[in-house]
Amino acid sequence: FWLKPFLLRRLGSRRLEREEGGMARTMSMDSDVTELMLDKRTEGDDEAVEAATAGRRFYAKVFVFVVFTQVVQALMSYDGGATQFCQVQLAKFGWTASELGLLGAMDKFGQVATAAAWGRILERRDAWQCLAIGLFWKAACCVLFGYLQQQSMDWTNKIFMLTVKLGMGITEALVSVWATVWVTRNAPANARARWLGLAGTSAGVGSGIGSGVASLWDPASAFLVQGAFLMVIWVVLLLTPSHLFKSGVIDVEAEEEEDETSSAIANPNQMLFQQVSRAMSLKSVSIVAIESLRHPGHFLDATHDPFPSGNAGFKVRLTQGDPQSDWALFKLVKHGQSATLESVRLPGHFFVSEKQGFRFLSGLQASVSEVDVSCRWAQLKIHHVFRAGESAAVQFESASRVGHFVDASGERLMRAAASSYKLRFTQGSPSKADDWSLFRLHPMKAPSAQAKSQVTPAQVQGNLAAMMANRLWLWTAMSISMSCFVTSGVAYLWQNTVHNVWGVSSQWSFGLFFFSTGIGGLVGVALGPKVFDGKLGGFKSSAGQQLCLLWCKRAMCIAAVCSTVCAFFLGEAAIMMVRYNRPFFVDWHLVTLLLCVFAVFALINGIQGTLYGINTMSAGPEMQAYAAGLTVAFQNVFGYASGPLLPGLFAHFIGSTVKYLWPMFEWNRHAVAGAQYASGMGLALIATWTLFWLTRHANIRARLNQVAGRL
């Protein structure tokens, strides 16, 4: 009986505890739901902000692309088209065929002389400042050239006009180099060929507009209009933020620790794991040079040699040399027991361990979360080794391939300029005595901006030798150059050929020129990216590059056949005009010429974007600006300069030979002029077979790279 009150009190207290516990759990669950809703709302707001920021960034890129890579590119090519339709008026003032060819090539000589220099300047200077100076200079040259055409045409005025035309080419090289690198690094991956191909379209449109204004209006006023529009673009440039013109190269010195809270949590269950990992992880960043104990004096070398595989990677090796240079410097980021190694020479490139060995991989930045499982391929486990009488050494073990260590092999690279050895991952359990797995870290200082800007002649020579050794870059650069040779040669001789052979007026000549070259080029640019980006899948991988170049070769074979038909009819017309000493033409020959030139320009413009993309991607990220400048130099020497010059010289040779063989004969002026210009255009068209040969070799080199990647 006396236990009954005690038991009742005990049971009542337990019931009360259960009720209070249930209320507490309910309140806790309510608070958890509230926090989860707030977290989701916050995450939704962050995603909305990120989406809005990404949208603004994309539209800013589109604005720069349209105005400064397309409109400016069109204005840069405007004077080339206007010069073509100034020839008839200049010929009346005493300009010979060879002098007219030289006038058309002078701006290309200016591009050649400064293209490589602009590539280096853009790597070390602000692109916005360079473009501001260049656009103002181009506008001034255009106004001066139009003014000189209105003056008396003596030999001093000819020299001034040639000099001003040379000055125009200086800024054209600047825009070409900057636009190629900027588009390659900022264009969407699925539209890179289209964006690069539109550069050729804008150049063609600008040349066509210049031809139309010069033929339908006044040649001198056409250059004054060009200068006025360039000044408007220059004012727009001054009002545009300068950071939009950067090519996206990562500056190692300016790169700081990423904000860890900026990465969104993909799974709520990972919240506690991330918090614990961040609390236990002590991040340290340092610049080091890594020396092999097996090969003293040999350091890890971040080379420019592309790895022949589908991934955009670069080879890594052990090289003997001065570790103060950027090739031997790496950014070591420690996360507790693991670390990542980023090259100072190739920012954004990390050590990785994959099936094909030890290499760099593009596209991954230092901001990748250290707790993200997908980034374990870029992590290395560091094991410290202490041996008596020696300073501490380290072993690098792959975090994704356990038991595989970095191996300083004894396999020497015979083709390397300095003493070099292969570097790879080897499976094993190395001990303290195994020198093949031991490395020593040497703390270094990051190279200053002043040291980066100093380029020695030996470095320039080495870069040139490296690009020449890159056969894929060489064959694609020569293919681009020869395509420019064909298009510029045909465009420059079009008016004189059509006028002297078929007697077409300047207005009708421009209309036919616009249809065959302008509309044809536009069709090629519209359909080309659909084939290469859509049907073929692009040229990001080595297999894609090989397939795209195979189709480029096929397209150039068709273009060469069409060019041969045109060259045959033009040669027949030249022979008949010399034979009968009068204009000789057949109407359906002109129709065939129009259709075949239409097909040639469509096919060439259809593949140019792909050739530019493969050419730029074949070089390393640090070499892309230099490679683009060198490509511009090639296309201007062998393309835009030689296109008007060599057919013009050949035409002058034909006319001089005819008059030399029959000096006493009274020749019809239109017959001789028609024969020489028809011969010059035939030479420009028949060069398409050389373009076919070059694309064939580029395809073979891409195929070899693909096979080497599989091995």
Secondary structure by P-SEA (a helix, b strand, c coil): ccaaaaaaaaaaaaaaaaaaaaaaaaaaaaaaaaaaaaaaaaaaaaaaaaaaaaaaaaaaaaaaaacccaaaaaaaaaaaaaaaaaaaaaaaacccaaaaaaaaaaaaaaaaacaaaaaaaaacccaaaaaaaaaaaaaaaaaaaaaaaaccccaaaaaaaaaaaaaaaaaaaaaaaaaaaaaaaccccccaaaaaaaaaaaaaaaaaaaaaaaaaccaaaaaaaaaaaaaaaaaaaaaccccccccccccccccccccccccccccccaaaaaaaaaaabbbbbbbbbbbbcccccccccccccccccccbbbbbbbbbccccccccbbbbbbccccbbbbbcccccbbbbbccccbbbbcccccccccccccccccbbbbbbbbcccccbbbbbbbccccccccccccccccccccbbbbbbbbbccccccccccbbbbbbbbcccccccccccaaaaaaaaaaaaaaaaaaaaaaaaaaaaaaaaaaaaaaaaaaaaaccccaaaaaaaaaaacaaaaaaaaaaaaaaaaccccccccaaaaaaaaaaaaaaaaaaaaaaaaaaaaaaaaaaaaaacccbbbbaaaaaaaaaaaaaaaaaaaaaaaaaaaaaaacccccaaaaaaaaaaaaaaaccccccccaaaaaaaaaaaaaaaacccccccaaaaaaaaaaaaaaaaaaaaaaaaaaaaaaaaaaaaaaaaaac
